[in-house]
Amino acid sequence: MSVTIKDVAKAAGTSVSTVSKVLNGHYSISQQTADRVRQVMRELNYYPSASAQSFARGATRAVTVLADLGPDAAFQNPHMFEIIAGLEQTLRARGYRLMLRGVDAAGAYETAEDIISRKSADGLAIHVSVLTHPLSALLTKTQFPHIVLGMPNFESQLCWIDNNNVYSGTVAASFLLSQGYGCIAFLGGQYYDLGSAHRLQGLKEGLQTRGYTLDDQYVRLGQSTRADGYAMTDRLLDEKQLPDAIVCANNYIALGCVAAIQERGMDIPEDVGVLTFDDYPFSRFTEPQLTVVDIDVRDLGIRAGKHLVEIIRHPTLQVQTNVTASIIIERQSTRRRG
């Protein structure tokens, strides 16, 4: 005959309600009582059903992450998995399971609608790459607990968390000026790439506060690829007055930038310095290694998890925030010998 919660309560000298509270981590139970109940559970080989616990408390203790997991996702968006790792770390510490669902932007709405209608998760974490207007409307209408990993590129009432890319841009400007660079160029993604646009904004603001400007002729926008990084740099190096430093919005653009400079027979950093954002995936594989403005994306995931648990507990809570931690990792690409 299987052991029941009543058997545990009797052996521990407590009520069934107390055992239930121990199982659910209720704050009102003393550590001494909780330890005694858990010891009895081990002695009696009592293992409560997770599904039964979820049903009893009207919660799944699970969070589902919706993200694009298509081919090459780890290479095209390496930050995403580190963010998810930080998110899982926080959720696990608070008694939640993380479930990962691969969806594209077209399928995200249907998947979210199914999860919400069946209440198969207590909350959703949605990578911004699969966010759409219909999904935004669904989350707003249902007030289902959620956090978007990344700032939406449209106005919304959604809860989201992102890196402060404007601040990261000002960090880049301050560092380059401190190293004696004065004529700075920027290579970035298209206007709809908010991360790139905000880094450009921060770079401009950082230069302006020190009395410098970023001229339009030194701003080049394209796709966030090695090929476009090469092409943008190649055109930039045809200018009569060359910049003495180039800021690349991401590692892919930086790869092409370094290749174009070196094919011209120019030296990095003696002829032109190069700085990019984010420490991976490629900044340490170029020659020379690249100076970067780095962000702790795992910490972003940890913070996202903390916010989401609070939103689950208080569904009307509104969270729209940027994480501002950005540091310079200086390497050879900006170290002049003179």
C-alpha positions, 0 to 999 in steps of 0.5 A: 500500500502506497504512503500517503500525505496522512501517513507522513503527517502522523509520523511527523506529529503534524497536521496534513496542512503542515505537510502540504505547506512544507511541500509548497515551501510556505513561509509560515513553517519553521525550519525545524518543522520543515526539516522534520517533515522532510526527514519523515518523507525520506524515511517513508519513501514518500514522493508527492506527485508534481501534477497533484501538487500543481492541481491543488494549488492551482499553479504549475510551477513552470515557466515556458520560454518561446524562442526561435530555435531554427537551424544555426540559432546558437550562432545567429543569436548566441546571447539568447542561450546565455540569457535562458541559462540565467533565467533558468538559474533564478526560476529553479532557485524559486521552485519553478521549472523552465520549459523551452518551446521552439517557435517562429514569429508566425507560430508564437501566437498560437503556442502562447494562446494554447498555453494561456487557455490550458494554463499549462504554465504559470508564466511566459518568457518570450524572446523578442525575435518572435514577438508580434503585434497579435501576440502583444495584444493577446498578452495585454488582453489576458494579462497573463504573466510574461516577460519579453527578453529584449525591448519590443520595436513597437509601443506596447504595454508589455513587460520587458527587460533589455540591455541599455544599449544607449549606455553601452554606446556612451561607454564606447565613446568615453573609452575611445576618447580616453585613448586619444581617438578623435575621428570615429566611425560607426558601422551598424545594422539597419534602422529597424535594428533597435540594438544597433540604433541605440548603440549609435545613439549612445555613441553620439551622445557620449561624443557630444558630451566631450565636445566631439561629433559623429559626422554622417559620412562616418555612419554606415548602416547595412545588414548585420553580416560579415559581408556587409561589414566588409563592404561598409568598411571598404567604402568608408576607407575610400573617404579622403579623411579616414577615421582613426577608430571604427565602432562596429555594432556587433561581432559579425560586422566587426569580422568583415571590418577587420578583413577589409582593413587588413586587405588594404594593407593597413594595421590595426590599431596603428592605422585605425582602431576597432571596437565592437560590442559583446565579447562573443562569439568572435571578438577573441578569434580575430587578429588582433583580438578586439576590444569590446564593450561587454554586457553580462547577458547571464545577469540579464536572464537572472534579473528577468527571472526575478521580475517574472516571478514577481509578475506571476505573484502580482499579474498587474505589475508593469515591468519595463526596464533596461540593465545598465551593466557594461564594461570595457574589455581592452585588447590589442585592436585599440592599443597603439604603440606610439 
